[in-house]
Amino acid sequence: MRKNLPGNSVTVSYSRISHSLISSVWLENALNPGGRKEFNALWDTGADISCVSPEVAKTLGLSPVTMIRISTPSDEDVPTHVYLVNLYLPNNIGVSKVRVAEGIPGGCDMLIGMDIITLGDFAVSNMDGCTAFSFRMPSLQKIDFCEHSYFPMSCQSTGGEA
């Protein structure tokens, strides 16, 4: 069971357009807490579940709690270990006992998937050629660029797939 820990929101800003949304995170073994370590995480709206690299699992001394099958960009139905971690985002936004799969997140230590992103509000902007993304937890309001647009004739709201 997840429990929200202290914290509220975080914004990560780049001095250029970035095609990858990366932030620092701190992880600890949820079954043996007390040893928080810093890692780089890619925020991935295409990932259903968060994952950590085998090196992160080894560094934190994680023990598998179960096995699942996942699909990756290069393969389907891949058996993998699942671990429990306590996750801390910048500004000490935390989620305890997060189930993370073991995987190979390209160019980072961890993928933050929709299992975490859906716990709050997430937005990306690219104003003046600089990417910024913000996350807050818990969710406080619907973010709707059409509803708050200065150009209502150029907006179209559609339903998402369930």
HUZI-V252925 format. One record per residue. N is the residue number from 0. PSI is psi in whole degrees, -180 to 180 (* if undefined). Layout:
n=<N | N>
psi=<PSI | PSI>
This chain:
n=<0 | 1 | 2 | 3 | 4 | 5 | 6 | 7 | 8 | 9 | 10 | 11 | 12 | 13 | 14 | 15 | 16 | 17 | 18 | 19 | 20 | 21 | 22 | 23 | 24 | 25 | 26 | 27 | 28 | 29 | 30 | 31 | 32 | 33 | 34 | 35 | 36 | 37 | 38 | 39 | 40 | 41 | 42 | 43 | 44 | 45 | 46 | 47 | 48 | 49 | 50 | 51 | 52 | 53 | 54 | 55 | 56 | 57 | 58 | 59 | 60 | 61 | 62 | 63 | 64 | 65 | 66 | 67 | 68 | 69 | 70 | 71 | 72 | 73 | 74 | 75 | 76 | 77 | 78 | 79 | 80 | 81 | 82 | 83 | 84 | 85 | 86 | 87 | 88 | 89 | 90 | 91 | 92 | 93 | 94 | 95 | 96 | 97 | 98 | 99 | 100 | 101 | 102 | 103 | 104 | 105 | 106 | 107 | 108 | 109 | 110 | 111 | 112 | 113 | 114 | 115 | 116 | 117 | 118 | 119 | 120 | 121 | 122 | 123 | 124 | 125 | 126 | 127 | 128 | 129 | 130 | 131 | 132 | 133 | 134 | 135 | 136 | 137 | 138 | 139 | 140 | 141 | 142 | 143 | 144 | 145 | 146 | 147 | 148 | 149 | 150 | 151 | 152 | 153 | 154 | 155 | 156 | 157 | 158 | 159 | 160 | 161>
psi=<134 | 146 | 127 | 134 | 173 | 151 | 171 | -61 | 160 | 142 | 133 | 126 | 144 | 155 | 11 | 177 | 131 | 134 | -2 | 134 | 105 | 138 | 165 | 148 | 160 | 132 | 151 | 157 | 118 | -22 | -11 | 67 | 164 | -12 | 65 | 135 | 147 | 138 | 166 | 135 | 139 | 125 | 119 | 100 | -8 | -3 | 126 | -38 | 145 | 153 | 156 | 155 | 160 | -33 | -39 | -46 | -42 | -46 | -40 | -5 | 38 | 143 | 136 | 140 | -20 | -179 | 146 | 171 | 132 | 161 | 140 | 171 | -23 | -7 | 161 | 154 | 47 | 122 | 137 | 156 | 152 | 136 | 165 | 125 | 156 | 127 | 130 | 121 | 169 | 153 | 17 | 25 | 123 | 151 | 127 | 155 | 50 | 130 | 116 | 140 | 156 | 132 | -172 | 82 | 114 | 124 | 10 | 178 | -24 | 147 | 130 | 113 | -174 | -19 | -31 | -46 | -36 | -2 | -8 | -155 | 139 | 131 | 148 | 137 | 161 | 41 | 136 | 33 | 18 | 122 | 140 | 144 | 148 | 145 | 137 | 149 | 129 | 176 | 134 | -24 | 161 | 133 | 115 | 104 | -25 | -44 | -33 | 25 | 145 | -10 | 69 | -27 | -19 | 12 | 148 | 121 | 135 | 161 | 146 | 167 | 144 | *>
